[in-house]
Amino acid sequence: MSSQKIGVIALKKEKISALEAQQEAQKIAFAPVIFQVVRSMRDLGILKLLSKHKKGLTIDEISEKLDISVYGVKVLLESAVTAFVVLVEDEVYYLSKIGYFLENDEMTRINMDYNHYVNYHGLYDLDKSIKESRPVGLQVFGDWNSIYPYLSILPDKAKKAWFDFDHFYSDSAFDDAIDIIKEFGAKKVLDIGGNTGKFSIRCAKRVEDITLTILDLPEQIAIATDNINSNKLEDRVSFYPLNILDHNNPIPKGFDVIWMSQFLDCFSEEDAIKILSRVVDAMDSNSYLCILEPIIDRQKYQTSSYCITNTSPYFTAMANGCSKMFNTKDLFAYIEKAGLEVEKCYDNLGFSHSLVKCKKV
């Protein structure tokens, strides 16, 4: 069931009382506080400690074991109880199921680090970003118009969090997607927005008779080149430095598959359609465009839809001020306006991705 359908059902069948609605509103009002409380408990080792002590611990025991003041432990635990991250009985604190995932689930850790190190300060200016249609929040890192040319010089923790987030979701879908590409019999692939080269490396290692070309900003090409060289794939993977937003530059021709992974969602509607139109010019009747994206309303689980939808404010405040995560209607409309048609859409690849296979009309 899609998130959009879930939203419609919730609206039609809303039975929440006024008192319950007020309580839920306060959860939103204090959400930044809860986030930082739980993040601090994780990073200070409190969640880990409680996960090892199934019978629970008192505040004094936690304080002693972690060398944190009783006051500090008490403040954090009392707040965490209100969010059901920990449970308390007779002054003994236990880790809840929610707390277990906050400590042990890789996706939760990556999402939390991404929001803390990349987004948290910048989202303070989300309203300004909406009004001005530019990433005002990005000023916390630099006086930039877009985050992408500067990913390699972000502060270390922010850079790691950004790439961990980006790779965690896309990497989970790569093997399934590569198997689909193998069915096309592709020999030459153009990887547009190849980033650090992860897809091209994975594809080259899984398909012996394929060659790839990574097209990206020069700054990203420099990073990808190091990664390709360290994997000894120089003879299989080449590079094409290009600012994709310079619409006067044509996209190179002669490829069986033109590949975009979590790329098109980085641009405004106008730019996305122009990029796709240039892709059409680079295609022939036998080539395919493959777009790998986490699409909001094509998710198997509501959790995935929730995470994807709430990634959009990052684009608004931090990335470029003009793009968002796709729903099916918008993405397919862009494809059609550019002169392409969707031949097939493969869903449920990896954690949350769909592969949209397009042909030139």
C-alpha positions as CSV (number, residue, x, y, z in Angstrom):
1,M,0.0,0.0,0.0
2,S,1.4,3.4,-0.9
3,S,2.0,6.2,1.6
4,Q,-0.5,8.4,-0.4
5,K,-3.2,5.8,0.0
6,I,-2.4,5.3,3.7
7,G,-2.7,9.1,4.1
8,V,-6.2,9.1,2.5
9,I,-7.4,6.3,4.7
10,A,-6.1,8.0,7.8
11,L,-7.9,11.2,6.9
12,K,-11.2,9.5,6.2
13,K,-11.1,7.3,9.3
14,E,-9.6,9.7,11.8
15,K,-11.0,8.8,15.2
16,I,-8.4,10.4,17.5
17,S,-9.8,12.5,20.3
18,A,-9.0,16.1,20.9
19,L,-6.9,15.2,24.0
20,E,-5.0,12.5,22.0
21,A,-4.5,15.0,19.1
22,Q,-3.0,17.5,21.5
23,Q,-0.7,14.9,22.9
24,E,0.5,14.0,19.5
25,A,1.1,17.7,18.7
26,Q,3.3,18.0,21.7
27,K,5.4,15.1,20.4
28,I,6.1,17.1,17.3
29,A,6.8,20.2,19.3
30,F,9.4,18.5,21.4
31,A,10.7,16.2,18.6
32,P,14.1,18.0,18.3
33,V,14.6,17.6,22.0
34,I,13.8,13.9,22.0
35,F,16.1,13.4,18.9
36,Q,19.1,14.9,20.7
37,V,18.3,13.1,24.0
38,V,18.3,9.8,22.2
39,R,21.3,10.6,20.0
40,S,23.2,11.6,23.2
41,M,22.2,8.4,24.9
42,R,23.5,6.4,22.0
43,D,26.8,8.2,21.6
44,L,27.4,8.3,25.4
45,G,26.9,4.5,25.5
46,I,23.8,4.4,27.6
47,L,21.7,2.5,25.1
48,K,24.6,0.0,24.5
49,L,25.0,-0.5,28.3
50,L,21.3,-1.1,28.8
51,S,21.2,-3.5,25.8
52,K,23.8,-5.7,27.6
53,H,21.9,-5.7,30.9
54,K,18.6,-7.3,30.2
55,K,17.6,-7.1,33.9
56,G,18.0,-3.3,33.8
57,L,20.1,-0.8,35.7
58,T,19.5,2.0,38.2
59,I,20.6,5.6,37.5
60,D,23.4,5.2,40.0
61,E,24.7,2.0,38.3
62,I,24.6,3.7,34.9
63,S,26.4,6.8,36.2
64,E,29.1,4.7,37.8
65,K,29.7,2.4,34.9
66,L,29.9,5.2,32.3
67,D,31.4,7.9,34.4
68,I,28.5,10.3,33.7
69,S,27.0,12.4,36.5
70,V,23.8,11.1,38.1
71,Y,22.2,14.4,37.1
72,G,23.1,13.8,33.4
73,V,21.9,10.3,33.4
74,K,18.6,11.2,35.1
75,V,17.9,14.0,32.6
76,L,18.4,11.7,29.7
77,L,16.5,8.7,31.1
78,E,13.5,10.7,32.2
79,S,13.2,12.2,28.8
80,A,13.7,8.8,27.0
81,V,10.9,7.3,29.1
82,T,8.4,9.7,27.6
83,A,9.4,8.5,24.1
84,F,9.2,4.8,25.2
85,V,12.9,4.4,24.4
86,V,13.5,3.0,27.8
87,L,11.1,1.5,30.4
88,V,11.3,2.0,34.1
89,E,10.0,-0.1,37.0
90,D,11.0,0.3,40.7
91,E,13.7,2.8,39.6
92,V,15.3,0.2,37.4
93,Y,15.6,1.2,33.7
94,Y,15.3,-1.3,30.8
95,L,15.8,-0.8,27.1
96,S,12.6,-1.1,25.1
97,K,12.1,-2.5,21.6
98,I,12.3,1.0,20.2
99,G,15.5,1.5,22.1
100,Y,16.9,-1.8,20.8
101,F,16.5,-0.6,17.2
102,L,17.9,2.8,18.0
103,E,21.1,1.1,19.3
104,N,21.4,-1.9,17.0
105,D,19.6,-1.2,13.7
106,E,22.0,-0.1,11.0
107,M,19.3,1.9,9.0
108,T,18.3,3.8,12.2
109,R,21.9,4.6,13.0
110,I,22.6,5.9,9.5
111,N,19.4,7.9,9.4
112,M,20.2,9.5,12.8
113,D,23.8,10.4,11.9
114,Y,22.6,11.8,8.5
115,N,20.1,14.1,10.2
116,H,22.4,15.1,13.0
117,Y,25.6,15.8,11.1
118,V,24.2,16.9,7.8
119,N,20.7,18.4,8.3
120,Y,20.1,19.4,11.9
121,H,21.5,22.9,11.9
122,G,20.5,23.7,8.4
123,L,16.9,22.8,8.8
124,Y,16.6,25.7,11.2
125,D,16.2,27.8,8.0
126,L,13.8,25.5,6.2
127,D,11.2,28.3,6.1
128,K,13.6,30.7,4.5
129,S,14.7,28.0,2.0
130,I,11.0,27.5,1.0
131,K,10.5,31.2,0.5
132,E,13.7,31.9,-1.4
133,S,13.9,28.6,-3.4
134,R,17.5,28.1,-2.4
135,P,19.3,26.0,0.2
136,V,19.7,28.7,2.9
137,G,20.6,26.0,5.5
138,L,23.7,25.1,3.5
139,Q,25.4,28.2,4.9
140,V,26.3,26.2,8.0
141,F,28.9,24.5,5.8
142,G,29.8,27.2,3.3
143,D,28.6,30.0,1.1
144,W,27.5,27.6,-1.6
145,N,24.5,27.3,-4.0
146,S,24.6,23.5,-4.0
147,I,26.1,20.9,-1.7
148,Y,27.2,18.5,-4.5
149,P,30.4,20.1,-5.7
150,Y,31.6,20.4,-2.1
151,L,30.8,16.9,-0.8
152,S,34.5,16.0,-0.7
153,I,35.3,19.0,1.6
154,L,32.4,18.7,4.1
155,P,33.5,18.3,7.7
156,D,34.6,14.7,8.3
157,K,31.6,13.6,10.3
158,A,29.1,15.3,7.9
159,K,30.9,13.8,4.9
160,K,30.8,10.3,6.3
161,A,27.2,10.6,7.3
162,W,26.2,11.9,3.8
163,F,28.0,9.1,1.9
164,D,26.8,6.4,4.4
165,F,23.2,7.5,3.9
166,D,23.5,7.7,0.2
167,H,25.3,4.4,-0.2
168,F,23.2,2.4,2.3
169,Y,20.0,2.7,0.3
170,S,21.4,2.6,-3.2
171,D,23.9,-0.2,-2.6
172,S,21.2,-2.5,-1.3
173,A,19.5,-2.4,-4.8
174,F,22.6,-2.6,-6.9
175,D,22.9,-6.4,-7.3
176,D,19.2,-6.8,-8.2
177,A,19.5,-3.9,-10.7
178,I,22.7,-5.3,-12.3
179,D,21.0,-8.6,-12.8
180,I,18.3,-6.8,-14.7
181,I,20.8,-4.9,-16.8
182,K,22.5,-8.3,-17.6
183,E,19.2,-9.4,-19.1
184,F,19.4,-6.5,-21.6
185,G,22.8,-7.9,-22.8
186,A,24.4,-4.4,-22.3
187,K,28.0,-4.1,-23.1
188,K,28.6,-0.3,-22.7
189,V,27.0,1.6,-19.8
190,L,27.1,5.4,-19.1
191,D,26.9,6.0,-15.4
192,I,25.6,9.5,-15.1
193,G,26.1,11.0,-11.6
194,G,28.4,8.1,-10.8
195,N,29.5,9.8,-7.5
196,T,32.3,7.7,-5.8
197,G,32.1,5.0,-8.5
198,K,30.4,2.4,-6.3
199,F,27.9,1.3,-8.9
200,S,30.4,1.1,-11.7
201,I,32.8,-0.9,-9.5
202,R,30.0,-3.4,-8.5
203,C,28.8,-3.7,-12.1
204,A,32.3,-4.3,-13.5
205,K,33.0,-7.0,-10.9
206,R,29.7,-8.8,-11.5
207,V,29.6,-8.6,-15.3
208,E,32.9,-9.6,-16.9
209,D,32.2,-8.3,-20.5
210,I,30.9,-4.9,-19.7
211,T,32.6,-1.5,-19.8
212,L,31.4,1.6,-18.0
213,T,31.9,5.4,-18.2
214,I,31.3,7.6,-15.2
215,L,29.9,11.1,-16.0
216,D,30.0,13.5,-13.1
217,L,31.4,16.8,-11.8
218,P,35.3,17.0,-12.0
219,E,35.4,17.0,-8.1
220,Q,33.5,13.7,-8.0
221,I,35.5,12.2,-10.8
222,A,38.6,12.7,-8.8
223,I,37.2,10.7,-5.9
224,A,35.8,8.0,-8.3
225,T,39.2,7.7,-10.1
226,D,41.0,6.8,-6.9
227,N,38.4,4.2,-6.1
228,I,38.5,2.7,-9.6
229,N,42.3,2.6,-9.5
230,S,42.3,0.9,-6.1
231,N,40.0,-1.8,-7.5
232,K,42.3,-2.2,-10.5
233,L,39.4,-1.5,-13.0
234,E,41.1,1.2,-15.0
235,D,40.7,-0.9,-18.2
236,R,37.0,-1.3,-17.7
237,V,35.9,2.0,-16.3
238,S,36.6,5.4,-17.9
239,F,35.5,8.9,-17.0
240,Y,33.7,11.9,-18.6
241,P,33.9,15.1,-16.5
242,L,30.9,17.2,-17.1
243,N,28.6,19.7,-15.3
244,I,25.3,18.1,-16.1
245,L,23.6,21.5,-15.4
246,D,25.3,23.1,-18.4
247,H,22.6,22.2,-20.8
248,N,24.7,23.3,-23.8
249,N,26.9,20.3,-23.3
250,P,25.7,17.2,-25.1
251,I,25.7,13.8,-23.3
252,P,28.0,11.3,-25.1
253,K,26.5,8.8,-27.4
254,G,27.2,5.1,-28.2
255,F,25.9,3.4,-25.0
256,D,23.6,0.4,-24.6
257,V,22.4,1.6,-21.2
258,I,22.4,5.1,-19.7
259,W,22.2,4.7,-15.9
260,M,21.1,7.1,-13.2
261,S,21.1,6.0,-9.6
262,Q,19.6,8.4,-7.0
263,F,20.6,11.2,-9.4
264,L,17.5,12.7,-11.0
265,D,16.0,13.6,-7.7
266,C,18.8,16.1,-7.2
267,F,17.4,18.6,-9.7
268,S,14.4,20.9,-10.2
269,E,11.6,19.8,-12.5
270,E,12.9,22.1,-15.3
271,D,16.5,20.8,-15.1
272,A,15.4,17.2,-14.7
273,I,13.4,17.4,-17.9
274,K,16.2,19.1,-19.8
275,I,18.7,16.5,-18.6
276,L,16.3,13.7,-19.7
277,S,15.9,15.4,-23.1
278,R,19.6,15.5,-23.6
279,V,19.7,11.8,-22.7
280,V,17.1,11.2,-25.4
281,D,19.5,12.9,-27.9
282,A,22.2,10.5,-26.9
283,M,20.1,7.4,-27.3
284,D,19.3,5.2,-30.3
285,S,16.4,2.8,-30.9
286,N,18.3,0.0,-29.2
287,S,19.4,1.7,-26.0
288,Y,17.7,2.1,-22.7
289,L,17.7,4.7,-19.9
290,C,17.6,3.0,-16.5
291,I,16.5,5.2,-13.5
292,L,17.1,3.8,-10.1
293,E,15.1,5.7,-7.4
294,P,13.4,5.2,-4.1
295,I,9.8,6.3,-5.1
296,I,7.5,7.4,-2.3
297,D,4.3,5.6,-3.4
298,R,5.9,2.3,-4.7
299,Q,7.1,1.1,-1.3
300,K,6.2,-2.3,0.2
301,Y,6.4,-0.9,3.8
302,Q,5.1,2.3,5.3
303,T,8.4,2.8,7.1
304,S,10.3,3.1,3.8
305,S,7.7,5.6,2.5
306,Y,8.1,7.6,5.7
307,C,11.9,7.8,5.5
308,I,11.9,8.6,1.8
309,T,9.2,11.4,2.1
310,N,11.1,13.0,5.0
311,T,14.3,13.1,3.0
312,S,12.8,15.8,0.8
313,P,13.4,18.7,3.2
314,Y,17.1,18.0,3.0
315,F,17.0,18.9,-0.7
316,T,15.1,22.1,0.1
317,A,17.3,23.4,3.0
318,M,20.7,21.8,2.3
319,A,21.1,20.4,-1.3
320,N,19.7,22.8,-3.9
321,G,16.4,24.4,-2.7
322,C,14.5,23.0,-5.7
323,S,14.1,19.2,-5.7
324,K,12.5,16.4,-3.8
325,M,12.0,12.7,-3.7
326,F,9.7,11.4,-6.4
327,N,6.3,9.9,-6.5
328,T,5.3,7.9,-9.5
329,K,3.1,10.6,-11.1
330,D,5.8,13.2,-11.1
331,L,8.7,11.0,-12.3
332,F,6.7,9.4,-15.1
333,A,5.5,12.9,-16.2
334,Y,9.1,14.1,-16.5
335,I,10.0,11.0,-18.5
336,E,7.1,11.5,-20.9
337,K,7.8,15.3,-21.4
338,A,11.4,14.5,-22.3
339,G,10.4,12.2,-25.1
340,L,10.8,8.8,-23.4
341,E,8.3,6.1,-22.5
342,V,8.4,3.7,-19.6
343,E,8.8,0.1,-20.8
344,K,8.8,-1.5,-17.4
345,C,9.2,-0.6,-13.7
346,Y,10.8,-3.1,-11.4
347,D,9.9,-2.6,-7.8
348,N,11.2,-3.7,-4.4
349,L,14.9,-3.8,-5.3
350,G,17.0,-3.7,-2.2
351,F,15.4,-1.8,0.7
352,S,13.3,0.7,-1.2
353,H,14.2,1.1,-4.8
354,S,12.5,0.9,-8.2
355,L,14.2,0.6,-11.5
356,V,12.4,2.4,-14.3
357,K,13.4,1.1,-17.7
358,C,12.8,3.7,-20.5
359,K,13.0,3.7,-24.2
360,K,13.2,6.6,-26.7
361,V,9.7,7.3,-28.2
